[in-house]
Amino acid sequence: MADLSGNDLDRMLTDARRTLEAMRSGRQAPGADAPVVEGVGEAADGRVRVTAVTGGRLTSVDLDPRALRMASHELGEALVQAANAALDELRGKAAGAAADEAVDTEALGKRVEEIQNESLRQMQMISQALTDTVNKIGQRR
C-alpha cells in the first residue's frame, strides 16, 4: 500500500464523502460532466410547445401563430399543460439516464477500504508514539 500523507487522507475522505452524498441524493458525483437531458411537451394540438432541460429549467416556449387566436385562459392552460408534459418527460429521461450510469460500487468500496486501512495505520503510529513518549517520561523519573 502507498504511504499517504494527512492531506492525501483528508482528500480521499472528502472525495468519498461527496460521492456518497451525490449517490444518496441522486445527483452525479462532483467533477463529473453531467449530460444535458431535455424534455419536450406539447398542448393545443401542437400549437404550444415547451422545452425543459436538466435542473427543471424551461429553455423555450414556441407558439404557433394559430395559438395566438386562442382565448387567454385557454392559452394559459395550454402553456401549463405543455410545461408540465415537458417536465414529466424530462424526469422520465433523467431517471433513465441515472439508471444507465450506475455507480461503480466496487471502486468506491476499494477506496473506502484504502481509507480505512490508512486510518488504522496512522492510529497505530500515533498510539506507538504516545507509548514511546510515556515510556521515556517514565524512564526519566
C-alpha positions in Angstrom: 0.0 0.0 0.0 1.2 3.5 -0.8 2.2 5.7 2.1 -0.4 8.5 2.3 0.1 11.9 3.9 -2.5 13.5 6.1 -3.5 15.7 3.2 -4.0 12.7 0.9 -6.1 11.0 3.5 -8.2 14.1 4.0 -8.7 14.5 0.2 -9.7 10.8 -0.1 -12.2 11.1 2.7 -13.6 14.3 1.2 -13.9 12.8 -2.2 -15.6 9.6 -0.8 -18.0 11.7 1.3 -19.0 13.8 -1.7 -19.5 10.7 -3.9 -21.7 9.1 -1.2 -23.7 12.3 -0.8 -24.3 12.5 -4.5 -25.4 8.9 -4.6 -27.8 9.4 -1.7 -29.4 12.5 -3.4 -29.5 11.0 -6.9 -27.1 13.6 -8.3 -24.0 12.9 -10.3 -20.7 12.9 -8.4 -18.9 16.3 -8.3 -16.5 16.9 -11.1 -18.4 14.6 -13.4 -19.7 16.1 -16.6 -23.4 16.0 -16.3 -25.2 15.3 -19.6 -27.9 17.7 -20.6 -31.3 16.0 -20.6 -34.2 17.6 -22.5 -37.9 17.1 -22.2 -40.5 18.5 -24.7 -44.2 18.9 -24.1 -46.9 19.9 -26.4 -50.5 21.1 -26.0 -53.4 22.5 -28.0 -52.8 20.1 -30.9 -49.2 21.0 -31.2 -49.8 24.8 -31.2 -47.9 25.2 -27.9 -44.6 23.6 -27.4 -42.3 23.9 -24.3 -38.8 22.6 -23.8 -37.2 21.9 -20.4 -33.7 20.8 -19.5 -31.8 19.3 -16.6 -32.4 21.3 -13.4 -36.1 21.8 -14.2 -35.4 25.0 -16.3 -37.6 25.9 -19.3 -35.4 26.8 -22.3 -38.1 27.6 -24.8 -41.7 28.2 -25.4 -42.8 28.0 -29.0 -46.2 29.3 -30.0 -47.8 28.5 -33.4 -49.4 31.7 -34.8 -52.8 29.9 -34.5 -52.3 29.7 -30.7 -52.5 33.5 -30.6 -56.1 33.2 -31.7 -57.0 31.2 -28.5 -58.7 32.8 -25.6 -56.2 34.0 -23.0 -57.4 31.4 -20.4 -57.1 28.6 -23.0 -53.6 29.7 -24.0 -52.6 29.9 -20.3 -54.0 26.4 -19.7 -52.2 25.1 -22.8 -48.9 26.6 -21.6 -49.2 25.0 -18.2 -50.1 21.6 -19.8 -47.2 21.8 -22.2 -44.7 22.8 -19.5 -45.9 20.0 -17.2 -45.6 17.5 -20.0 -42.1 18.7 -20.8 -41.1 18.4 -17.1 -42.7 14.9 -16.9 -40.7 13.8 -19.9 -37.5 15.4 -18.5 -38.0 13.5 -15.2 -38.5 10.2 -17.1 -35.4 10.7 -19.3 -33.3 11.8 -16.3 -34.3 8.7 -14.3 -33.4 6.5 -17.3 -30.1 8.3 -17.7 -29.3 7.9 -14.0 -30.1 4.1 -14.2 -27.8 3.8 -17.2 -24.9 5.5 -15.3 -24.6 3.1 -12.4 -22.1 4.0 -9.7 -19.0 1.9 -9.6 -19.6 0.5 -6.1 -16.6 -1.8 -6.4 -14.2 1.1 -7.0 -15.9 3.0 -4.2 -15.6 0.1 -1.9 -11.9 -0.3 -2.6 -11.4 3.4 -2.0 -13.2 3.2 1.4 -11.1 0.2 2.3 -7.9 2.1 1.5 -9.0 5.0 3.7 -9.9 2.6 6.5 -6.6 0.8 6.3 -4.6 4.1 6.2 -6.6 5.5 9.1 -5.8 2.3 11.1 -2.1 2.5 10.2 -1.9 6.2 11.2 -3.7 5.5 14.5 -1.3 2.7 15.3 1.6 5.1 14.6 0.1 7.7 16.9 -0.5 5.1 19.6 3.1 3.8 19.3 4.4 7.4 19.5 2.3 8.1 22.6 3.5 4.8 24.2 7.1 5.6 23.4 6.7 9.1 24.9 5.1 7.8 28.1 8.0 5.2 28.4 10.6 7.9 28.0 8.9 10.1 30.7 8.8 7.0 33.0 12.5 6.3 32.5 13.5 9.9 33.4 11.8 9.6 36.8 
